[in-house]
Protein backbone atom coordinates (compact mmCIF):
# COMPACT_ATOMS: atom_id res chain seq x y z
CA UNK A 1 0.00 0.00 0.00
CA UNK A 2 1.48 3.33 -1.10
CA UNK A 3 0.07 5.89 1.32
CA UNK A 4 1.39 8.73 -0.85
CA UNK A 5 -1.13 8.14 -3.61
CA UNK A 6 -4.21 7.02 -1.71
CA UNK A 7 -7.27 9.10 -2.50
CA UNK A 8 -9.59 10.75 0.01
CA UNK A 9 -12.21 8.10 -0.74
CA UNK A 10 -9.70 5.27 -0.21
CA UNK A 11 -8.46 6.78 3.05
CA UNK A 12 -12.02 7.01 4.33
CA UNK A 13 -12.60 3.32 3.57
CA UNK A 14 -9.30 2.30 5.18
CA UNK A 15 -10.10 4.36 8.29
CA UNK A 16 -13.51 2.72 8.53
CA UNK A 17 -11.88 -0.73 8.23
CA UNK A 18 -9.19 0.34 10.76
CA UNK A 19 -6.43 -0.67 8.37
CA UNK A 20 -4.86 2.81 8.54
CA UNK A 21 -5.00 5.67 11.02
CA UNK A 22 -4.81 9.46 10.49
CA UNK A 23 -1.62 9.61 12.59
CA UNK A 24 0.04 6.92 10.48
CA UNK A 25 -0.91 8.68 7.25
CA UNK A 26 0.13 12.11 8.50
CA UNK A 27 3.53 10.89 9.64
CA UNK A 28 4.12 9.09 6.35
CA UNK A 29 3.30 12.18 4.30
CA UNK A 30 5.41 14.49 6.47
CA UNK A 31 8.30 12.07 6.06
CA UNK A 32 7.84 11.98 2.28
CA UNK A 33 7.74 15.77 2.09
CA UNK A 34 10.88 16.03 4.21
CA UNK A 35 12.74 13.66 1.91
CA UNK A 36 11.59 14.94 -1.48
CA UNK A 37 10.26 18.50 -1.40
CA UNK A 38 13.75 20.02 -1.64
CA UNK A 39 13.41 19.14 -5.36
CA UNK A 40 9.98 20.72 -5.83
CA UNK A 41 9.71 23.58 -3.28
CA UNK A 42 5.95 23.02 -3.16
CA UNK A 43 5.69 24.04 0.51
CA UNK A 44 6.56 27.41 1.98
CA UNK A 45 5.89 26.12 5.48
CA UNK A 46 5.12 22.76 7.05
CA UNK A 47 2.80 22.81 10.07
CA UNK A 48 4.04 19.56 11.61
CA UNK A 49 2.94 20.17 15.20
CA UNK A 50 -0.52 21.30 14.13
CA UNK A 51 -0.84 18.36 11.75
CA UNK A 52 0.11 15.73 14.34
CA UNK A 53 -2.18 17.26 16.97
CA UNK A 54 -5.11 17.34 14.52
CA UNK A 55 -4.31 13.79 13.38
CA UNK A 56 -4.37 12.49 16.97
CA UNK A 57 -7.67 14.26 17.64
CA UNK A 58 -9.19 12.90 14.44
CA UNK A 59 -7.97 9.40 15.21
CA UNK A 60 -9.54 9.45 18.69
CA UNK A 61 -12.87 10.68 17.32
CA UNK A 62 -12.95 8.14 14.48
CA UNK A 63 -12.12 5.28 16.86
CA UNK A 64 -14.99 6.46 19.07
CA UNK A 65 -17.34 6.36 16.07
CA UNK A 66 -17.68 10.12 15.74
CA UNK A 67 -17.22 11.00 12.06
CA UNK A 68 -17.52 14.69 11.16
CA UNK A 69 -17.64 14.15 7.39
CA UNK A 70 -15.57 13.07 4.38
CA UNK A 71 -12.52 15.20 5.30
CA UNK A 72 -12.25 13.84 8.84
CA UNK A 73 -8.67 12.66 9.31
CA UNK A 74 -7.65 13.68 5.78
CA UNK A 75 -4.40 15.64 5.34
CA UNK A 76 -4.58 18.73 3.13
CA UNK A 77 -2.55 21.85 2.41
CA UNK A 78 -3.46 25.47 1.67
CA UNK A 79 -2.20 27.87 -0.95
CA UNK A 80 -0.40 30.55 1.05
CA UNK A 81 -2.89 33.28 0.27
CA UNK A 82 -5.49 31.48 2.43
CA UNK A 83 -5.34 32.87 5.96
CA UNK A 84 -4.61 30.64 8.94
CA UNK A 85 -4.96 32.01 12.48
CA UNK A 86 -1.61 32.05 14.26
CA UNK A 87 0.23 30.67 11.21
CA UNK A 88 1.98 33.03 8.76
CA UNK A 89 0.17 33.67 5.49
CA UNK A 90 2.65 35.31 3.14
CA UNK A 91 1.19 35.43 -0.34
CA UNK A 92 4.69 34.26 -1.34
CA UNK A 93 5.71 37.91 -1.09
CA UNK A 94 8.24 39.96 0.83
CA UNK A 95 5.41 42.38 1.61
CA UNK A 96 3.62 39.81 3.80
CA UNK A 97 6.61 37.72 4.83
CA UNK A 98 5.81 38.12 8.54
CA UNK A 99 2.01 38.46 8.33
CA UNK A 100 0.28 36.28 10.94
CA UNK A 101 -3.54 36.42 10.69
CA UNK A 102 -5.75 36.51 13.76
CA UNK A 103 -8.61 34.65 12.06
CA UNK A 104 -8.92 31.69 9.75
CA UNK A 105 -10.28 32.15 6.26
CA UNK A 106 -13.78 30.71 5.96
CA UNK A 107 -12.53 27.81 3.84
CA UNK A 108 -9.90 27.04 6.52
CA UNK A 109 -12.57 27.16 9.23
CA UNK A 110 -14.78 24.71 7.34
CA UNK A 111 -11.96 22.25 6.77
CA UNK A 112 -11.01 22.44 10.47
CA UNK A 113 -14.62 21.92 11.49
CA UNK A 114 -14.74 18.92 9.17
CA UNK A 115 -11.79 17.30 10.91
CA UNK A 116 -9.19 17.91 8.20
CA UNK A 117 -5.46 17.83 9.00
CA UNK A 118 -3.46 20.89 7.90
CA UNK A 119 -0.03 19.73 6.66
CA UNK A 120 1.23 23.16 5.63
CA UNK A 121 1.11 26.26 3.44
CA UNK A 122 1.92 26.02 -0.24
CA UNK A 123 3.99 28.00 -2.69
CA UNK A 124 2.12 30.28 -5.06
CA UNK A 125 2.92 33.00 -7.52
CA UNK A 126 3.30 36.31 -5.66
CA UNK A 127 -0.21 37.31 -4.55
CA UNK A 128 -1.49 34.70 -7.04
CA UNK A 129 -0.23 36.65 -10.05
CA UNK A 130 3.50 37.40 -10.09
CA UNK A 131 5.28 34.29 -11.21
CA UNK A 132 7.13 32.18 -11.67
CA UNK A 133 9.47 34.60 -9.86
CA UNK A 134 13.06 34.02 -8.84
CA UNK A 135 13.48 37.25 -6.80
CA UNK A 136 11.14 36.40 -3.91
CA UNK A 137 11.92 35.06 -0.39
CA UNK A 138 11.04 31.51 -1.57
CA UNK A 139 11.85 29.79 -4.86
CA UNK A 140 9.12 28.91 -7.37
CA UNK A 141 7.64 25.43 -7.16
CA UNK A 142 8.67 22.77 -9.67
CA UNK A 143 6.77 20.10 -11.59
CA UNK A 144 6.75 16.58 -10.09
CA UNK A 145 6.89 14.96 -13.54
CA UNK A 146 10.10 16.84 -14.33
CA UNK A 147 11.63 19.05 -11.62
CA UNK A 148 13.40 21.05 -14.33
CA UNK A 149 9.97 22.28 -15.42
CA UNK A 150 7.27 24.41 -13.81
CA UNK A 151 3.92 23.25 -12.41
CA UNK A 152 1.89 26.16 -13.77
CA UNK A 153 0.33 28.83 -11.65
CA UNK A 154 -0.69 30.46 -9.64
CA UNK A 155 -1.64 27.50 -7.39
CA UNK A 156 1.78 26.13 -8.24
CA UNK A 157 2.59 24.49 -4.91
CA UNK A 158 -0.89 22.94 -4.77
CA UNK A 159 -0.50 21.28 -8.17
CA UNK A 160 3.02 20.10 -7.36
CA UNK A 161 2.17 18.78 -3.87
CA UNK A 162 -0.88 16.77 -4.94
CA UNK A 163 0.85 15.53 -8.10
CA UNK A 164 3.90 14.42 -6.07
CA UNK A 165 1.86 12.50 -3.49
CA UNK A 166 2.66 14.87 -0.64
CA UNK A 167 -1.02 15.42 0.17
CA UNK A 168 -4.21 13.89 -1.24
CA UNK A 169 -5.85 17.31 -1.47
CA UNK A 170 -5.07 21.01 -1.55
CA UNK A 171 -6.96 24.27 -1.70
CA UNK A 172 -6.09 26.63 -4.52
CA UNK A 173 -7.57 29.77 -6.02
CA UNK A 174 -8.53 30.46 -9.62
CA UNK A 175 -9.05 33.85 -11.26
CA UNK A 176 -8.08 33.01 -14.83
CA UNK A 177 -6.98 29.40 -14.51
CA UNK A 178 -4.85 29.22 -11.36
CA UNK A 179 -6.37 25.92 -10.18
CA UNK A 180 -6.95 24.39 -13.59
CA UNK A 181 -3.54 25.27 -15.03
CA UNK A 182 -1.50 23.49 -12.33
CA UNK A 183 -3.96 20.58 -12.36
CA UNK A 184 -3.50 20.24 -16.12
CA UNK A 185 0.30 20.47 -16.05
CA UNK A 186 0.74 18.21 -12.99
CA UNK A 187 -1.59 15.41 -14.15
CA UNK A 188 -4.27 15.78 -11.47
CA UNK A 189 -7.84 17.06 -11.15
CA UNK A 190 -8.75 20.60 -10.15
CA UNK A 191 -12.02 22.50 -10.20
CA UNK A 192 -12.91 26.16 -10.34
CA UNK A 193 -16.41 26.14 -8.86
CA UNK A 194 -19.09 28.62 -9.85
CA UNK A 195 -18.37 32.19 -8.81
CA UNK A 196 -19.86 32.56 -5.31
CA UNK A 197 -20.06 28.83 -4.55
CA UNK A 198 -17.11 28.82 -2.08
CA UNK A 199 -16.42 31.73 0.29
CA UNK A 200 -13.42 33.95 -0.49
CA UNK A 201 -13.41 35.57 2.95
CA UNK A 202 -9.93 35.56 4.43
CA UNK A 203 -8.20 34.91 1.10
CA UNK A 204 -5.88 37.58 -0.33
CA UNK A 205 -7.77 39.05 -3.31
CA UNK A 206 -6.52 38.92 -6.86
CA UNK A 207 -9.44 40.19 -8.91
CA UNK A 208 -12.59 40.93 -6.92
CA UNK A 209 -15.06 40.00 -9.66
CA UNK A 210 -13.40 36.73 -10.78
CA UNK A 211 -11.75 35.11 -7.73
CA UNK A 212 -12.76 31.51 -7.01
CA UNK A 213 -11.65 28.99 -4.35
CA UNK A 214 -11.52 25.27 -5.07
CA UNK A 215 -9.92 21.85 -4.51
CA UNK A 216 -7.09 20.08 -6.30
CA UNK A 217 -7.10 16.28 -5.87
CA UNK A 218 -6.45 13.19 -7.97
CA UNK A 219 -10.04 12.27 -8.82
CA UNK A 220 -13.50 13.67 -9.41
CA UNK A 221 -14.73 11.62 -6.45
CA UNK A 222 -12.24 13.35 -4.17
CA UNK A 223 -13.22 16.77 -5.51
CA UNK A 224 -16.85 15.93 -4.74
CA UNK A 225 -15.94 14.96 -1.17
CA UNK A 226 -13.86 18.07 -0.50
CA UNK A 227 -16.25 20.45 -2.23
CA UNK A 228 -19.06 19.11 -0.05
CA UNK A 229 -17.20 20.42 3.01
CA UNK A 230 -16.15 23.86 1.73
CA UNK A 231 -19.11 24.91 -0.44
CA UNK A 232 -21.98 26.99 0.88
CA UNK A 233 -23.23 30.48 1.57
CA UNK A 234 -21.18 32.91 3.65
CA UNK A 235 -23.05 36.12 4.56
CA UNK A 236 -19.71 37.85 5.27
CA UNK A 237 -18.52 37.39 1.67
CA UNK A 238 -20.24 39.92 -0.57
CA UNK A 239 -19.78 37.65 -3.61
CA UNK A 240 -21.19 34.52 -1.95
CA UNK A 241 -24.38 33.05 -3.41
CA UNK A 242 -27.14 31.71 -1.16
CA UNK A 243 -27.70 28.61 -3.26
CA UNK A 244 -28.40 25.08 -1.95
CA UNK A 245 -25.42 22.70 -2.03
CA UNK A 246 -26.36 19.33 -3.54
CA UNK A 247 -24.94 15.94 -2.61
CA UNK A 248 -22.02 15.94 -5.04
CA UNK A 249 -21.00 12.34 -4.44
CA UNK A 250 -24.51 11.12 -5.23
CA UNK A 251 -24.10 12.48 -8.77
CA UNK A 252 -21.19 10.12 -9.43
CA UNK A 253 -23.23 7.25 -10.83
CA UNK A 254 -20.97 6.62 -13.83
CA UNK A 255 -23.85 7.20 -16.23
CA UNK A 256 -23.60 10.01 -18.79
CA UNK A 257 -25.80 8.37 -21.40
CA UNK A 258 -27.90 10.99 -23.16
CA UNK A 259 -25.88 14.00 -22.01
CA UNK A 260 -25.11 16.51 -24.77
CA UNK A 261 -21.54 17.81 -24.76
CA UNK A 262 -20.40 20.80 -26.81
CA UNK A 263 -16.84 20.41 -28.14
CA UNK A 264 -15.13 23.82 -28.38
CA UNK A 265 -12.65 22.63 -30.96
CA UNK A 266 -11.58 26.05 -32.23
CA UNK A 267 -9.81 26.71 -28.91
CA UNK A 268 -7.52 23.68 -28.57
CA UNK A 269 -6.63 23.52 -32.27
CA UNK A 270 -5.38 27.11 -32.25
CA UNK A 271 -1.84 27.94 -33.47
CA UNK A 272 0.81 27.17 -30.87
CA UNK A 273 -1.03 24.26 -29.27
CA UNK A 274 1.06 21.16 -28.56
CA UNK A 275 0.92 18.72 -31.52
CA UNK A 276 -0.19 15.85 -29.26
CA UNK A 277 -3.03 17.84 -27.72
CA UNK A 278 -5.73 17.56 -30.40
CA UNK A 279 -5.29 13.78 -30.78
CA UNK A 280 -5.54 13.38 -26.98
CA UNK A 281 -8.76 15.42 -26.88
CA UNK A 282 -10.14 13.44 -29.83
CA UNK A 283 -9.44 10.22 -27.94
CA UNK A 284 -11.15 11.57 -24.83
CA UNK A 285 -14.16 12.56 -26.94
CA UNK A 286 -14.39 9.00 -28.25
CA UNK A 287 -14.35 7.66 -24.68
CA UNK A 288 -17.21 9.99 -23.73
CA UNK A 289 -19.10 9.09 -26.89
CA UNK A 290 -18.61 5.41 -26.08
CA UNK A 291 -20.16 6.05 -22.66
CA UNK A 292 -23.31 7.31 -24.35
CA UNK A 293 -22.81 11.08 -24.49
CA UNK A 294 -23.78 12.94 -27.65
CA UNK A 295 -20.96 15.19 -28.87
CA UNK A 296 -21.55 18.19 -31.09
CA UNK A 297 -19.12 20.90 -32.22
CA UNK A 298 -19.79 24.39 -30.89
CA UNK A 299 -18.03 27.65 -31.65
CA UNK A 300 -17.37 30.37 -29.09
CA UNK A 301 -15.46 33.63 -29.41
CA UNK A 302 -11.69 33.40 -29.76
CA UNK A 303 -9.41 32.82 -26.81
CA UNK A 304 -7.84 36.20 -27.58
CA UNK A 305 -11.21 37.94 -27.09
CA UNK A 306 -11.80 36.22 -23.75
CA UNK A 307 -8.24 36.82 -22.58
CA UNK A 308 -8.25 40.52 -23.52
CA UNK A 309 -11.59 41.07 -21.80
CA UNK A 310 -10.49 39.32 -18.61
CA UNK A 311 -7.09 41.00 -18.52
CA UNK A 312 -8.50 44.51 -18.92
CA UNK A 313 -10.77 43.95 -15.92
CA UNK A 314 -8.22 42.14 -13.79
CA UNK A 315 -5.29 44.54 -14.13
CA UNK A 316 -7.54 47.47 -13.17
CA UNK A 317 -8.75 45.63 -10.07
CA UNK A 318 -5.24 44.39 -9.26
CA UNK A 319 -3.88 47.92 -9.35
CA UNK A 320 -6.66 49.04 -6.99
CA UNK A 321 -5.72 46.23 -4.58
CA UNK A 322 -1.97 46.92 -4.61
CA UNK A 323 -1.91 50.68 -5.30
CA UNK A 324 -0.78 51.76 -1.82
CA UNK A 325 2.12 49.31 -1.69
CA UNK A 326 3.10 50.06 -5.28
CA UNK A 327 3.36 53.75 -4.40
CA UNK A 328 5.14 53.29 -1.07
CA UNK A 329 7.13 50.03 -1.37
CA UNK A 330 7.52 49.19 -5.08
CA UNK A 331 10.97 47.68 -4.48
CA UNK A 332 9.45 44.96 -2.25
CA UNK A 333 7.43 43.45 -5.10
CA UNK A 334 8.93 40.84 -7.36
CA UNK A 335 9.73 42.12 -10.84
CA UNK A 336 7.08 40.04 -12.60
CA UNK A 337 4.21 41.12 -10.35
CA UNK A 338 5.26 44.76 -10.52
CA UNK A 339 5.40 44.63 -14.32
CA UNK A 340 2.02 42.90 -14.60
CA UNK A 341 0.17 45.21 -12.21
CA UNK A 342 1.53 48.65 -13.13
CA UNK A 343 -0.33 48.81 -16.49
CA UNK A 344 -3.53 48.82 -14.43
CA UNK A 345 -2.77 52.45 -13.59
CA UNK A 346 -3.36 53.28 -17.27
CA UNK A 347 -6.80 51.66 -17.55
CA UNK A 348 -9.41 54.39 -17.83
CA UNK A 349 -12.82 54.16 -16.23
CA UNK A 350 -14.26 53.96 -19.76
CA UNK A 351 -12.05 50.95 -20.54
CA UNK A 352 -13.09 49.14 -17.38
CA UNK A 353 -16.80 49.76 -17.97
CA UNK A 354 -16.61 48.63 -21.58
CA UNK A 355 -14.69 45.49 -20.57
CA UNK A 356 -17.41 44.64 -18.05
CA UNK A 357 -20.04 45.11 -20.77
CA UNK A 358 -17.98 42.89 -23.06
CA UNK A 359 -17.79 40.32 -20.29
CA UNK A 360 -21.60 40.26 -20.08
CA UNK A 361 -21.79 39.64 -23.85
CA UNK A 362 -19.28 36.79 -23.67
CA UNK A 363 -21.06 35.22 -20.68
CA UNK A 364 -24.35 35.46 -22.57
CA UNK A 365 -22.72 33.71 -25.53
CA UNK A 366 -21.88 30.75 -23.28
CA UNK A 367 -25.32 30.77 -21.66
CA UNK A 368 -27.08 30.58 -25.03
CA UNK A 369 -25.05 27.54 -26.11
CA UNK A 370 -25.70 25.89 -22.74
CA UNK A 371 -29.41 25.92 -23.57
CA UNK A 372 -28.76 23.15 -26.09
CA UNK A 373 -25.81 21.33 -24.50
CA UNK A 374 -25.27 20.12 -20.94
CA UNK A 375 -21.56 20.94 -20.80
CA UNK A 376 -18.58 22.21 -22.75
CA UNK A 377 -15.46 20.13 -23.38
CA UNK A 378 -12.08 21.36 -24.59
CA UNK A 379 -8.44 21.15 -23.52
CA UNK A 380 -7.21 22.11 -20.05
CA UNK A 381 -3.93 23.62 -21.24
CA UNK A 382 -2.62 24.41 -24.70
CA UNK A 383 0.85 23.11 -23.99
CA UNK A 384 2.91 20.99 -21.61
CA UNK A 385 4.81 22.38 -18.64
CA UNK A 386 7.38 25.08 -19.41
CA UNK A 387 11.06 24.73 -18.48
CA UNK A 388 12.07 26.45 -15.23
CA UNK A 389 14.04 29.24 -16.90
CA UNK A 390 14.50 32.55 -15.05
CA UNK A 391 14.98 34.22 -18.44
CA UNK A 392 12.07 32.52 -20.15
CA UNK A 393 9.27 34.46 -21.89
CA UNK A 394 6.30 35.76 -19.90
CA UNK A 395 3.62 33.61 -21.50
CA UNK A 396 0.92 34.91 -19.13
CA UNK A 397 1.25 38.36 -20.66
CA UNK A 398 1.67 37.27 -24.28
CA UNK A 399 -0.38 34.10 -24.90
CA UNK A 400 -4.14 33.62 -24.87
CA UNK A 401 -5.47 31.32 -22.15
CA UNK A 402 -7.81 28.35 -22.63
CA UNK A 403 -8.97 28.55 -19.01
CA UNK A 404 -9.93 32.25 -18.94
CA UNK A 405 -13.22 31.89 -20.90
CA UNK A 406 -14.92 30.04 -18.04
CA UNK A 407 -13.56 32.60 -15.56
CA UNK A 408 -15.19 35.33 -17.62
CA UNK A 409 -18.45 33.36 -17.56
CA UNK A 410 -18.14 32.40 -13.88
CA UNK A 411 -18.90 28.78 -14.80
CA UNK A 412 -17.77 25.68 -12.92
CA UNK A 413 -14.86 24.17 -14.85
CA UNK A 414 -12.63 21.19 -14.10
CA UNK A 415 -9.37 19.92 -15.59
CA UNK A 416 -8.49 16.23 -15.58
CA UNK A 417 -5.60 14.28 -17.18
CA UNK A 418 -6.30 12.74 -20.60
CA UNK A 419 -2.87 11.60 -21.79
CA UNK A 420 0.83 12.36 -22.01
CA UNK A 421 2.94 14.02 -24.66
CA UNK A 422 5.11 11.61 -26.62
CA UNK A 423 8.36 13.57 -26.71
CA UNK A 424 8.36 14.99 -23.16
CA UNK A 425 6.25 12.41 -21.33
CA UNK A 426 4.29 15.23 -19.66
CA UNK A 427 0.56 15.41 -18.79
CA UNK A 428 -2.12 16.60 -21.20
CA UNK A 429 -5.53 17.64 -19.90
CA UNK A 430 -9.24 17.71 -20.69
CA UNK A 431 -11.40 20.61 -19.45
CA UNK A 432 -15.13 20.24 -18.71
CA UNK A 433 -17.45 23.16 -17.85
CA UNK A 434 -21.19 23.51 -17.32
CA UNK A 435 -23.84 26.04 -16.35
CA UNK A 436 -23.60 28.07 -13.13
CA UNK A 437 -23.93 25.86 -10.02
CA UNK A 438 -23.88 22.69 -12.14
CA UNK A 439 -20.75 21.35 -10.45
CA UNK A 440 -22.56 18.03 -10.07
CA UNK A 441 -22.82 17.72 -13.85
CA UNK A 442 -19.13 18.48 -14.31
CA UNK A 443 -18.20 15.92 -11.65
CA UNK A 444 -20.55 13.32 -13.11
CA UNK A 445 -18.92 13.59 -16.55
CA UNK A 446 -15.39 13.63 -15.13
CA UNK A 447 -16.02 10.63 -12.89
CA UNK A 448 -17.45 8.61 -15.78
CA UNK A 449 -14.40 9.47 -17.87
CA UNK A 450 -12.02 8.47 -15.08
CA UNK A 451 -13.86 5.17 -14.55
CA UNK A 452 -13.18 4.38 -18.22
CA UNK A 453 -9.51 5.51 -18.28
CA UNK A 454 -6.45 5.23 -16.07
CA UNK A 455 -4.58 8.48 -16.70
CA UNK A 456 -5.30 9.69 -13.16
CA UNK A 457 -3.74 6.52 -11.73
CA UNK A 458 -0.31 7.28 -13.19
CA UNK A 459 2.10 8.98 -10.85
CA UNK A 460 5.54 10.59 -11.18
CA UNK A 461 8.61 8.83 -9.84
CA UNK A 462 10.58 11.20 -7.59
CA UNK A 463 12.90 8.61 -6.07
N, C-alpha and C positions, 0 to 999 in steps of 0.2 A: 504494500500500500504506500503510494507516494503522497504524503500529506500535502506537499506543495501544490499539487494540481487537483485536489478535491474541490468540488463545487459546494456552494452553500447548501443545495438540496442534499448532496451526498453527506455532508457533515451533519445535517439535521438527522438523517436516517441513522448514521453511525452513533450519534449521541443517544438517540432513542434506544438503540440496541446495546448501548454501553460498551461499544467496541473502541471508542475514542472518547477523550475528555477535552473540554475547552483548554485546560491548562497544558495538556500534552500537545495540542495543536499550536497553541500560542508559543510555547517554548521552541517547538520545531521551526516555526516560521521566523521567530527572532534569530534563531541560530543560522538559518539559511540567509537571512538578510545580512547578518554580521559577516558571513563568509563570502558573499557574492556581490553585495551592493557597491563595493568600491569600484566595480567595473561599470555600473549603470548610473550611480548617483541619483537614484529615484527618490530617496528620502532626504529631506532637509533635517529632520529630527525624529529619532525613535522615542517612543513614550513607554519604555520597558516596564517601569514600576507601575504605571497606570494600567498597562495591558495585563500584567500578571495579577494585579489586584482585581480587575474586572473579570478576568478568566476564573479566578478562584470563586468569586461571588456567583458567577454564572453556573459554574460546576455544582456548587452547593444547591442552588435553586433547582437546576435540572434533576439532580439526584433526588430531591425532595418532591419531584413531580410538578414543580411550578414553572411552566413554560410561558414566557412573555410574548413570544411570536417567532417568526422565521429567522430573525437576526440574533436570537438569544444564544450567546456563546460563540458567535461568528466574528473572527478578526476582520477588521477593515482599516482603511487609512483615508485621510482627508487631504485634498488639495490645500496647499497652505495659504489660501485666501479665505478659508472657512474658519471662523473664529472658534477658539476653544478656551474656556475660562481657565485662567491660571497657567496656560501653556502658550508660549509665543506663537503668534500668527504673523508671518513676515511679508507675505505677498512676494517672496523671493526677491526682495528689494532692500537696498541699504536704508531707504527711508523708513521702513518699519522693522528693521533688524531686531529691535529690542521691544517691540510692541507686544504686551501681554494683556489680552482682553479680560474684562471682568465677567462677561456673560458668554455662554455658548451661543453659536448660531442656532437657529431653529432646527436645521437639519441635524446638527450635532446632538441637540437635546432629544430629538426623536430617536436617533440611533442609540443613545444612552438609555433612554426609557425602554427601548426594545431589547436591552441586554447585550448590545454589540460590544466588541472589545477593540478599543482604539490602539492600533499598533504604532501609529506615528503620523507625521505631517509630510506631505509630498512636494517634490519640486514642481515648479510651474514656470511659465514665462513670467517675467516681471509684471505684476498686477494683471496677469492673464492676457498680456498683449506683447510685451517686449521680449522677444526671443526668437530663436535660441541665442542667449547673450553670454559672452565670455568675460564680461567686465563687472560681474555682480559678486556678492559675498559667497555664493555657492555656484558650482559648475552646472551647466545644463545636463539634464538627464540624457541617457543613451538608450538605444533600442536593444531589447533582449535578443532579437534574432541576429543582430550584428552590432556589437558595441561600438564599432566605428561609424555607425549611422545614428540618426536622430529618431526619437519616437513620435514626432509630431507635437503639436501644441494646441492650446496652451496647457491642457491637463497632461503634461508630458510625463511627470512622475507617476501619475495614476495609470496611464497606459503601460509604462515600463514595469511598474510593480506588479500589476495583475498579470501581464504577459509573462513575466519572469517567475511567477509562482511564489511571490513574496506575500501576497494577500489574495484571498478569493474575491475581494470586492473593494472598490474605492469610490469615493465621491469626487466628481469633477464638475466643472462648469462649462457652459457652451453658449457663446454669443454668436459666433459665425461658423462653428465647427470644432470647438475646443474639447469636446468629449468624443465626437465621432471621428475626428482626424487621428488622434492617438489610438483609438480602438481599431481603426482601419489599418494603420501602419504597424501595430503591435500584434495583430492577429487575434483580437478578442472582440467582445460585444460591448457596445456602449450606446446609451439612448439619451437624446435630448427630448425630455417630455414637452408637452404643450406649455406654452408660455402661461405662467400662473398656476401650474399644477403642483410645483414644489416650492416652498417658501425660500426666498432669497435673503431673508432677514439675517444679519450677522455675517454676510458674505461680502468681501470687498467688491464694489461695483466695477463693472467694465463699461457696459452700455445700458443705461437704465431700461430702455424699451425693448431690449432683446436678450437680456441675461436669463439663462436657464440653469437649473441644478439637476444633476442626474447621476445614475450609477454606471460604473464600468465593471463588468464581470466576464465570465467565460461563456455564459449561455443565456438564452432568452428566459429560461426558467429562473435562473438566479436574478436576472433583472426584475422579473415579476415579483420575486420574494422581497427584494430590497426596496423596490418602488412602493410596495404595499405599506412599508413602515414609514417612508419619508414623505409620501404624497398626502395632500390634504390642505384645507383652507387655513390660512394664518391671518387673522384680522390686523396684525401689526405690520404686514407686508402689503403696501398699497397696490402691488401688481398681482396679489394672490386672488384666485378665482374660487368662489364658494360653490364648488361643483362636486357631486358625490363621487367617491372613489370606489370603483368596482372591485370585485375579486379578480385580480389579474391572473392568478395561477389557474383559476377555473376556466379561463379562456384557452388554456394550452391543451386542447383536445387532439391536436395533430391533424385536424380536418380542415382543409382550406378549399374543399370541392365547391365549385360554384362562385368563389370570389373572383372579382374582376380586377386585374392589376394593370395599371398604365405604365408602360415602359418608356421612360424619358431617354430615348436613345441618342438624341442630338447632343446631350450633355457629355456622356462618357465616350463618344466617338469624336470629340473635338480635337483639333490639332494639339499636339504635345502630350496626349494621353499615352500611357505605357502600351507598347504593342501587344502585351499579353492580357490587357484589361478587357477589351471587348469580347474576346473568346471566352474569358472566365465568366463574364456577365451572361453571355449567350448560354453557357452551360448551366448556370444557375437558373435562368429562365426555363430551360428545358426540364430541370428538376421540378420547379413549381408547376409547370404545365402538366408534368406527369402525375403530380399530386392532385390534379383536378382543377387548378385555377385557370381562368381564361385570361390570356395575355393580349393586350392590344397596344399598338404604338400611340403615344401621345406626344404633342409638341408644346413645350413651354418656352417662354422668352429665354434669350441667351444667358449663359452664365455671366458674361460680362455685364449685362443689364442688372442682374440681381446683385452682383458684387459691387458695382458702382453705386447702386442705391443704398445698400447696406453700409458701405464704407463712408459715404457722405454723412449719413446719420451718426454712425458710431464715432467718427473722429471729432465731430462737434460735441457730442456728449462726453467723450473721453477728455477733451480739453477742459470742459466745465468741471469735471471731477478732479483733475490734476492741476488746474490753473494756479492755485496758490503756491503749491510746491514748485511748479515750473518757474514761477516768477521769483521765488525766494531761495530755492535750493536746486537749480537745474543741474548742477554738477553731481548731485547724488543719484540721479537717474542713470540707468544704463543707456548707452548710445542708441540702441535700436528703439527702445521705448520713446526716448526723447524725440527721435527723428519721426516716429510714427504719429506722435500726438501733436507736435507743434503745428502741423498744417491745419489742425482744427481751429486755430486762432484766425484763419483766413476764411472760414465758412461763414457766409452771410446768413442773416435770418431768412432771407428769401430762398437761399439754397436749401436750408434745413427744412423749411415748410414744403418746398416743392419735392424734396426727397421723401418726406412723409406721405405726400399725396401719391407719389410714384409707388411707394411701398403698398399703399392701399390698392392700387391698380394691379400690382403683381400678386398680392394676396387674393384678390378677387379672381384673377386668372386661375390660380390653383383651385379655389373653391368651386368654380364652374366645372372644371374637369372632374373634380371629386363627386360631382352629382351623378356621373356615369361610371366611375370606377371606385373601387373600395380602397385602393392604396396606389401609391407611386412606387416604382422600383427603378433604380439606377445604380451607378457605382458609388462607393463610399469615399474613394480618393482617386485622383486622376493618375497618380504615380506611386511608386514604391518609396520607401524611406530615403531621405536625402543623406549624403555623407555629412559627418560632423566636421564641418570646415569653417573655422572662424572667419574666413574671407569669402565664404560662399555668397551667392546672390540672395537678396531678400525676396523670396518668392511670395510672401504674404502681401507685399506691396505691389508686385508686378503681375501675378498670375490670377486668373479668375478661379473661384472656389466652387466646388460641386456640393459643398455642404451649406453654403450661405443661403440658397433659395428657400430652404425650409426654416431658416432662422427669420428671414424676411416675412414668411407666412405664419410664423409662430406654431408650426405643426409639429406633432411628435414624429421624430425620425431616429432610426436605429441603424448602426453599422454592424456588420457581422462578416467574418471571414468567408471567402468563397474560392480560395485557391492561392497559389504561389507563383511568382514570376519564375520563368525558366532559368534565366541567366544569373539572377541574384539570389534566388531562393527565398524571396521576401513576400510577406502577406499581401494579397489582393482582397478587396472588400466589396460587399453588396450593401446598398443603402435602401431602406424601406421606410416610407412615410405615409401617414394617413390624415384624416380630418382632425380638427382640434378635439382633444380629449378622447381620441380613439387609440390610446396606447394599447388597449387590449387587442385590437385588430393587428397592430404592428407586431406585438408579441406572439400572437397566434400564427402569423405567417412565418416569422423568424423561427419559432419553435418547430413548426412543421418542416421547414427547410433543414434545420439542424438534425432532426430525427432521421432525415434521408441522406445526410452527408456526414463526413467526419472531420472537416477542416478545423472545427473548434476543439477537437481532441488532439491536435498536434501541438507540441510544445517545444520551445527552444532549448538547446543544450548549453548551459552555462558552465559546465564543469571543465 
